[in-house]
Amino acid sequence: HNEGNTSNTYNAHLLWNAGGANRGGIGYMPNTGEVVINNQNALNFATGATHLGGTTRLRIDNSGNIKIGGHTSNRDMGGLSVQRLHIEGTDGGSSAIGIFNNQNSGGSAGLYLGKSRGTSVGANTIVQDNDPLGSIVWVGADGNDAISQGAVISAKVDGTPGSNDMPTRLEFGTTADGNATTTTRMIVHEDGMMSLKQHGTAKTYFFSSGQSGGYSNLTIVIDCHAYHSFIITVAH
């Protein structure tokens, strides 16, 4: 029904109820021009039917989590049991996010991850050394769940940040056979130095310039207060 509101919060609103209890509604806020949709439990958006029903395409639960693809329950992915946005499908297209830029300049599509030490939305509390700024995590189902992590790329503060100063390193981790968590294997530091970390038995690392003809140069600098032995093999 359409009715006025003495507080002028809503000019009009449409309510739905069950058993005499208000379950939600649609309201218009004249001061902001916003249309508010509210439901006590969840909002479900479906297609494929000319009447109530159909196939659920998008669901917003009562915690504010968005489910795309018809999946209604939370899935633990790599130890993250709840995601604000959860997309799940049965093929590549229904399980993908596409971001494409069309611009006659140097602009491009981007995925931005960020962090502050604030405790409220919109905070800009400065981060500290070693704070993670964001990660990309790969997980796989192991026949029981999808908690085990397979690989991760993390960006972490690498020094003391300040105004317009954010030193950061990239850490690359993989999971060894028989394990469920990642181990950092390579780090690109804030000054461009790259370190390879080996855990366990000795391994062989391959370096290639990728260029045809000419020479490839590899410089190894040992900077410490102890003796080291190593083998350099040059092959064509």
Protein Blocks (a to p, Z undefined) as FASTA:
>chain_A
ZZddfklmambdcdddeehiafbdcdddfknopacdddfkbccddehiabeedjdfbdcd
fkopacehhiabdcdehhiabdfbdcddfbfklmcccddddddbfbdcdddddddfbfbe
hiacdcdehiafbdcdddddehjacmbcfbdcddddebjddehiacdddddddddehiab
dcdfbdcdfkopacdddehjdddddddehigehjdddddddddfbdcdddddddZZ
